[in-house]
Amino acid sequence: IKAMTDGQWAVTNFVYNGTNITTDFSGYKFKYHNNPKKVDAIKNGTTEITGDWGGNSSDNTTWANFTGSVNPITLINGTWNITRNSWTYVEASQTNGSETKIMRLDKQ
């Protein structure tokens, strides 16, 4: 939790169904809060939408839920399987039926 809530994060890679759409997240930073577990999607310095987040270290998953229809932020919704991580980055994937997503967040 300390790693996520310390600083802001940016999407540095996002692949949706085989297409790299990282540029759709240009200008966005994410600020995670601990209590309550909220996450702000900040675009060019202004909070655009706030959602909920959580995680489970025992099964290496994290999840987010942004209500509303702010694209591309709604693509982050759902449970993600963390494939690699450190104090400064997280790589994760998500599969729902035929829909696949791969994302990398880097601490800014």
C-alpha positions, 0 to 999 in steps of 0.5 A: 500500500505504501508503494502505491500511495506514495506519489503519482503514477502514469500509464506508460504502456496500455495494450487493448486487444492487441492494439497499443493505445498508450497515447490515449492516457497522455496527460493522465496521472493517478494518485492512490489514497489509503483510507479510504482506498480512492484513486484520482485520475488527474488530467493535466493537473485537474482531477477528472474522476475519482474511483475505488481501488484495492488489492490482494497481495496473496494472489497478486491482484489489484482492482479499480472501479471508476463509475461513469463513462470517462474514456479511456479511464473506464478501461482500467476497471476490473481485476488485474493480475500483477505480472511484475512489479517493484516500488516504482512500476507495476505491470498487469494484465486482465482478460474478460472473455475475448477482451485482453488488456496489458498495462504498465504504470510507472511512478512519477 
